[in-house]
Amino acid sequence: MLKKIFFIFALIFFLAPTHTLAAPIQNIFSAEVVRILEEKDVAGENGEIFKQQDIELRALDGELKGKTINYEGIGGPESVVKNIYKAGDRVSVQATADEADNLQYFITDYVRTPSLAWLAIIFVISLLAVGRFKGLRSLISLALTFAVIMKYILPQIMDGADPVITTLIGAFVILLSVIYLTEGFNRKAHLAVLSILLSLVATVAISYIFVNLAHLTGLADEEASFLAGFGSRIVNFQGLLLAGIIIGALGVLDDMVISQITAVEEITNSTSGQSRMEIFKKSMNIGVSHISSMTNTLFLAYAGASLPLLILFLTGQSAFASASQALNNEALATEIIRTLSGSIGLILSMPLSTLLAVWLIKEKS
């Protein structure tokens, strides 16, 4: 097992690009709200009343650590008012210099890293308590997945490499690390890798066809529009969209395929003398139930992420006069194609993995 882990780490290191990303901006630091100096109600351009604050802050890190500074929010533009703060809140502060090189401070948002860290700790403890050694292997595979995405896929795409080919290579490395670390180097793992690869190819083919049929540019997301000004290196936004579909589909395919192969293995071992057709039918019954729940899960996840848009549409306050206009919007069409393409790949993976598992496991038995 250690040799396999070493091999996967070595492969990731070999694939990792040698260049480094740009250093983060250094003029942003954390601070604590000491007290509210003044709070004032101000009327906006549309007549809505909102609050502005002058706040005394104490820097918690950076060059100004321990020093007291003032944020002057009263009289500022309406667009910068995001939250109402109170004493004890931890906030992120940006320092900017004016024409006379005097520093001015602006509160950008709350500091959320402590709450995120506690949630991550609870997640790790829960996974290790329930999954034990297999949970530990899952954490290692999660770290490897993150490393492949951050150290190989994204830097290569930023350097102008084809997003689809780059993501397929990265997905293959992720697939090997996740399957063999969590399931071991055995027959089930080999079957899972083969089944997921075939299902992933089908998902990519379906996505490619319908992304082109729907004339999606990949520029519907606000983040993609920011990337348009990044430089000449990032040009294939349609490929970037397909790359996102590949990464999103990889996780659900893993769940479905492993479950089906396990079901076939257990049914085969439970009763001797069963034909391949009998095992296939029983395993498919389990898979159909799994497919139904997974499809509903995908729909609920999409509906949950789109609740604000759905509410606007139902209240008649959206920019779309009809359902047809809404569906023709590229942002909405992109999410629909992304979700349905991944769902089709998930559905196809069930009979495919079941058929391969029945044939090979039964033959081995």
C-alpha positions, 0 to 999 in steps of 0.5 A: 500500500505504501508503494502505491501511495508513493507512486501516486504522489510521485505521479502528481509531483511529476505532472505539477507545473514548475511555475508558481502563481502570483503572490496574494495581495498584501494590503488586506488584513484582519481586524477586530471591531473595538467600538462603533464611533457613529452610526447614521441612517442615510437615504439611498437613490431609490429612497431606501434607508440604510445605515452607515458607520464610522468604526474603530478597529484593531489590526490583528495581523500584518504590519499594523498588528496591534494598532488602532485604525479608523474606518470612515463609512459615513458619507461613502458610496451606497455600494460599499455598504454590505453589513452592519457591524458591532463590537467584537466582530472580526472583519477583513480590511483593505488599505489603499493609498490616496493621491497624497500617499495617505492610507485609507481603510475599507471594511470588505467583509466579515472574517469567516475562516474560524467558522470554516475551520471549525466546520472542517474539524467536525467533518474530519472527526466525523469521517474518522469516527465512522469510517476509521481507517477507510475514512483516513484513506478517504481524507488522503484521496481528498487531499490528492484530488485537491492537489491535482486540481490546484497544482496541475489542472488549473495552472495548465489551463491558465497557461493556455493548455486545452481545458478538456484534455488537461481535465481528462488527464487530471481526472484519470489521476484523481480516479486512480488515487481515489479508487485505489486508496479507498478500495485497495488494489483489487478486482473491485477497484479495477472494475470501478476504474474501467467503468468510471472511465467509460462512463466519463467518456460518454458524459464528455461526448454528450456534453460536447454535443449539446454545448455546441447545439445550444451554442454555449460560449462558457461566458455566462458566469460572472467569474468567466467574464472576469477571466476574459480580461486575464490575458491571451492565455485563457481563450477556450471558455467553452472548453472550460465549461466542459472541464467543469462538467467533467470534474462535477461528474467524476464524484457522482460516478464514483459513488454509483459505480462502487455501489453497483460493483459491491452489490454484484459482488455481495449477490454473487457470494450470497447464493451459489448457482445463480446465472449471470442473468439472475445476478444482473436482474437483482443488481439492476433492481438495486441500481434503479433505486439508487438512480431514482434517489440520485436523480432527485438529489441532483434536481434538488441541489440545482433547485436549491442553488437557483431559489433566488432566480425561481422566486424572482420568476414566480413573482414576475420581477425577473427580466424574463417574461416567460419560461421560454425566455428564461430557458433561452438565457445562456446562464440558465441553459448552461446549468441545465445542460451541465446537470442533465449531461452529468445525470445521463452519464450517471444513469449510463454508468449503472447498467455498464458497471453492473454488466462488467461486474456480473461478467467478470466477478461471475467468471472469477467465481 
